[in-house]
Amino acid sequence: MPDLPVIDFGRPDAEFDARTATAVGEALRDVGFFAVENHGVPFDLIDEAYSAAAEFFRLPDVVKLRYS
């Protein structure tokens, strides 16, 4: 099984967009997933998102199905 690709979003330069797009495309084609480092999203916002997702998935299926 291939390693999980890690794509660094924190290297802005003239070729960043093309390099990043290529890396994302290859990761999705070859592995299906990728991790991102240096994304700039504050950790408290990430924690809030995980908490909201956990709260949603604790709901009964009949309630979750309203959002499909």
Beta strands, then each sheet from edge to edge (+ up, - down):
strand 1: 6-8
strand 2: 35-37
sheet 1: 1+ 2+
end
